[in-house]
Amino acid sequence: MKKILIAGAAGFLGSHLCDRFIAEGYYVIGMDNLLTGNIKNIEHLFELPNFKFYHHDITTFVHVPDDLDYILHFASPASPIDYLKMPIQTLKVGALGTHNLLGLAKAKKARILVASTSEIYGDPEVHPQTEEYWGHVNSVGPRGVYDEAKRFLESITMAYHNAHAVETRMIRIFNTYGPRMRLDDGRVLPTFMRQAIEGEDLTIFGDGSQTRSFCYVDDLVEGIYQLLLSDYHLPMNIGNPSEISMSDFAEEIIKLTGTSQKVVYHDLPVDDPKQRCPDITKAKTILGWTPKIDREEGLKRTYKFFKEILDKKAADNSTKV
């Protein structure tokens, strides 16, 4: 049985990856310091014989007694509300955490896949963004703690590949959504969903013309799985190139939820990207990967998840009154 360590296992993406590799017959070792992860995301795995969990911060020395075949590095605050609140922790996990896991991969002779992000492109001057684009990032701006943490992650990963012949894979993740996202993480999709369900006006920052491209979590997990098992070691974009403006997206959410809220506009945050859309040519040609779940279907599944959570919360509050 192949063994895989998944750092950030209790997070949104990490927990779905645990599920996928369990389903594929792997022995999964989950690791998380629970800074932003939620243990409830992986509780259903605790009784399985091929799952083990370590409550550990990878910015300190990482020891795993078992042999390892693979490592997935998905440990990091990922939403603006988190990394702006925890800038030092974000930089440390991108630098020290990545260093520790690469050292572990070297010692175990394991293949490691690290999670980078479309944020390394900053507020892009090239559209859509290809892997060859070097980015337009403000290193000392408020978003720099996340952007530069991921840029360093890529650099040190490539250094370990070149200097120590560590088998490395690098994914650049574009906006991803689905069940197990936190409603309070500050990203646009869960925020719109929560506002619509709770009867609040939907908040758009900027004039609404800025764009995003949303990939459903099952598609992203499939891309990660294929990339890990591929022979490609350079960064690869994985995302859904179906692009939509924030104004149009807000209208989609209003229609989906059947609410009658209006949209309100606020000033755009500093260094917020105006456009975000992946060029997935490499994923198509090298992996044969393309997203399968369109936004309409993905939003229905995600809305069902959020609605159940908020309905339960409302019911619990009513019993306390």
Sequence and secondary structure as in RCSB ss.txt:
>XXXX:A:sequence
MKKILIAGAAGFLGSHLCDRFIAEGYYVIGMDNLLTGNIKNIEHLFELPNFKFYHHDITTFVHVPDDLDYILHFA
SPASPIDYLKMPIQTLKVGALGTHNLLGLAKAKKARILVASTSEIYGDPEVHPQTEEYWGHVNSVGPRGVYDEAK
RFLESITMAYHNAHAVETRMIRIFNTYGPRMRLDDGRVLPTFMRQAIEGEDLTIFGDGSQTRSFCYVDDLVEGIY
QLLLSDYHLPMNIGNPSEISMSDFAEEIIKLTGTSQKVVYHDLPVDDPKQRCPDITKAKTILGWTPKIDREEGLK
RTYKFFKEILDKKAADNSTKV
>XXXX:A:secstr
  EEEEETTTSHHHHHHHHHHHHTT EEEEEE  SS  GGGTGGGTT TTEEEEE  TTS     S  SEEEE  
S  SHHHHHH HHHHHHIIIIIHHHHHHHHHHHT EEEEEEEGGGGBS SSSSB TT   B  TTSTTHHHHHHH
HHHHHHHHHHHHHH   EEEEEE  EE TT  TTS  HHHHHHHHHHTT  EEEESSS  EEE EEHHHHHHHHH
HHHTSS  SEEEES   EEEHHHHHHHHHHHHT    EEEE   TT  S   B  HHIIIII     S HHHHHH
HHHHHHHHHHHHHHHHHHHH 
